[in-house]
Amino acid sequence: MAIIDLVSWSPQGNDTIYAYRFPETNLSTYTQLIVQESQEAVLFTKGQIAGKFGPGKHTLNTENVPILRNLYGLPFGGKNPFTAEIWFVNKIQAYNIDWEIDRMDIHDPDYNAGIPLVASGRYGLKITDAERFLINIVGTKYQFDQDDLTDHFYGEFSTKTKSTLLQYMLNHGIGLKKISAHLDIISENLNQAMNPFWENLGFNLTKFYITGIEVDSSTEVGERVLDAISRQSAQSIGGYTWQQEQAFGVANNAIDGFSNSNSGILGAVIATNMMGGMSGGNMMQPQYNQPNFSGNQAATQGAPPQNPQFRDVYCSNCSKKFSNSHKFCPFCGDSYDPCPKCGTDNDKNAKRCVSCGTTLQMEGSNCINCNSPLIAGSAFCGNCGQQQSSNNCTRCGTGLNPSVKFCPKCGQKR
């Protein structure tokens, strides 16, 4: 078998190869070893490390590798053959190792529900101890690249990443809506948690980044969560509530059903009745009895009008029935925000009552004391109790000239 006279390694391609074993093992004391910059060569023979070589040109004789005399009894000088493995270790600092973590479940504080999450990012490693790296990791492989590194340590990597990430989110009360603002801090915490593990294997974890934390859309649960989030966002942007959306759906189904049976006019009439009629401002009135309150119609937001007639209302959040004497729904804890005219519970961001259509929020009208938004017709602030200026209409909130006796917008008498 031929004796190898020259040993060297030049990495090819774009992949980061951390270690490469020269394929031939028949060497001699005349063999020349060339180690390039950013490389380190380690010589193994008979299961032992015989020597380590930095950048430069080296001759593998008994002067450079004294242990050859003990292992093989090689004399000094002459061309003496021996068998050994030469590993080249790449000590370039790599930043482009991608990682992904599969499903991790967390109770999200923003949505008050369990949400499956996935995370991904990128990290960089640099070999600082070639001997420790080769003994602990490489084994019988002929080369070790960044994909091998990710696969080899996926279990340890996944466990530490999930644990650190979820603990940070739970301890700080951070939900999916705000998590992107904390990626830098979480990345630093993960770097500190992972570095001791890599140091024990001969690496230095130079960089660690989280590039994204998202809902796991690959599962049925994740798909339902994303659909619910999408619907909630559409309702918030469109200014309508869950009850209104359901009423529209029922009405459309009724119209479509009767249209297919050649009774389109009858279907439209029934759908209109289901929505509570379109006249007199009573748009989309729910098909359940809501209380009507007597007394002062300019009641403050979040509390029933004066002298209320105690009756049952339906929660705008969970649709369960409870007494209007409560300030919060006893089933889901959502605040009771009654319409000042009819007492129907509305979403706190609703601009009009879902039952009678009364304006609930006056755009641009705020308390003169605490700057809280005022509901239509407010004479007093629902937040601090401050009496509002008499120059505003008590019905629609329009600013009035001191000389006028009726509101030019709604006709309310001062």
Rosetta blueprint (number, residue, H / E / L):
1 M L
2 A L
3 I L
4 I L
5 D L
6 L E
7 V E
8 S L
9 W L
10 S L
11 P L
12 Q L
13 G L
14 N L
15 D L
16 T L
17 I E
18 Y E
19 A E
20 Y E
21 R E
22 F L
23 P L
24 E L
25 T L
26 N E
27 L E
28 S E
29 T L
30 Y L
31 T L
32 Q E
33 L E
34 I E
35 V E
36 Q L
37 E L
38 S L
39 Q E
40 E E
41 A E
42 V E
43 L E
44 F E
45 T E
46 K L
47 G L
48 Q E
49 I E
50 A E
51 G E
52 K E
53 F E
54 G L
55 P L
56 G E
57 K E
58 H E
59 T E
60 L L
61 N L
62 T L
63 E L
64 N L
65 V L
66 P L
67 I H
68 L H
69 R H
70 N H
71 L H
72 Y H
73 G L
74 L L
75 P L
76 F L
77 G L
78 G L
79 K L
80 N L
81 P E
82 F E
83 T E
84 A L
85 E E
86 I E
87 W E
88 F E
89 V E
90 N E
91 K L
92 I L
93 Q L
94 A E
95 Y E
96 N E
97 I E
98 D E
99 W E
100 E E
101 I E
102 D E
103 R E
104 M E
105 D E
106 I E
107 H E
108 D E
109 P L
110 D L
111 Y L
112 N L
113 A E
114 G E
115 I E
116 P E
117 L E
118 V E
119 A E
120 S E
121 G E
122 R E
123 Y E
124 G E
125 L E
126 K E
127 I E
128 T L
129 D L
130 A H
131 E H
132 R H
133 F H
134 L H
135 I H
136 N H
137 I H
138 V H
139 G L
140 T L
141 K L
142 Y L
143 Q E
144 F E
145 D E
146 Q H
147 D H
148 D H
149 L H
150 T H
151 D H
152 H H
153 F L
154 Y H
155 G H
156 E H
157 F H
158 S H
159 T H
160 K H
161 T H
162 K H
163 S H
164 T H
165 L H
166 L H
167 Q H
168 Y H
169 M H
170 L H
171 N H
172 H L
173 G L
174 I L
175 G L
176 L L
177 K L
178 K L
179 I H
180 S H
181 A H
182 H H
183 L H
184 D H
185 I H
186 I H
187 S H
188 E H
189 N H
190 L H
191 N H
192 Q H
193 A H
194 M H
195 N H
196 P H
197 F H
198 W H
199 E H
200 N L
201 L L
202 G L
203 F E
204 N E
205 L E
206 T E
207 K E
208 F E
209 Y E
210 I E
211 T E
212 G E
213 I E
214 E E
215 V E
216 D L
217 S L
218 S L
219 T L
220 E H
221 V H
222 G H
223 E H
224 R H
225 V H
226 L H
227 D H
228 A H
229 I H
230 S H
231 R H
232 Q H
233 S H
234 A H
235 Q H
236 S H
237 I H
238 G H
239 G L
240 Y L
241 T L
242 W H
243 Q H
244 Q H
245 E H
246 Q H
247 A H
248 F H
249 G H
250 V H
251 A H
252 N H
253 N H
254 A H
255 I H
256 D H
257 G H
258 F H
259 S H
260 N H
261 S L
262 N L
263 S L
264 G H
265 I H
266 L H
267 G H
268 A H
269 V H
270 I H
271 A H
272 T H
273 N H
274 M H
275 M L
276 G L
277 G L
278 M L
279 S L
280 G L
281 G L
282 N L
283 M L
284 M L
285 Q L
286 P L
287 Q L
288 Y L
289 N L
290 Q L
291 P L
292 N L
293 F L
294 S L
295 G L
296 N L
297 Q L
298 A L
299 A L
300 T L
301 Q L
302 G L
303 A L
304 P L
305 P L
306 Q L
307 N L
308 P L
309 Q L
310 F L
311 R L
312 D E
313 V E
314 Y E
315 C L
316 S L
317 N L
318 C L
319 S L
320 K L
321 K E
322 F E
323 S E
324 N L
325 S L
326 H L
327 K L
328 F E
329 C L
330 P L
331 F L
332 C L
333 G L
334 D L
335 S E
336 Y L
337 D L
338 P E
339 C L
340 P L
341 K L
342 C L
343 G L
344 T L
345 D E
346 N L
347 D L
348 K L
349 N L
350 A L
351 K L
352 R E
353 C L
354 V L
355 S L
356 C L
357 G L
358 T L
359 T E
360 L L
361 Q L
362 M L
363 E L
364 G L
365 S L
366 N E
367 C L
368 I L
369 N L
370 C L
371 N L
372 S L
373 P E
374 L L
375 I L
376 A L
377 G L
378 S L
379 A L
380 F E
381 C L
382 G L
383 N L
384 C L
385 G L
386 Q L
387 Q E
388 Q L
389 S L
390 S L
391 N L
392 N E
393 C L
394 T L
395 R L
396 C L
397 G L
398 T L
399 G E
400 L L
401 N L
402 P L
403 S L
404 V L
405 K L
406 F E
407 C L
408 P L
409 K L
410 C L
411 G L
412 Q L
413 K E
414 R L
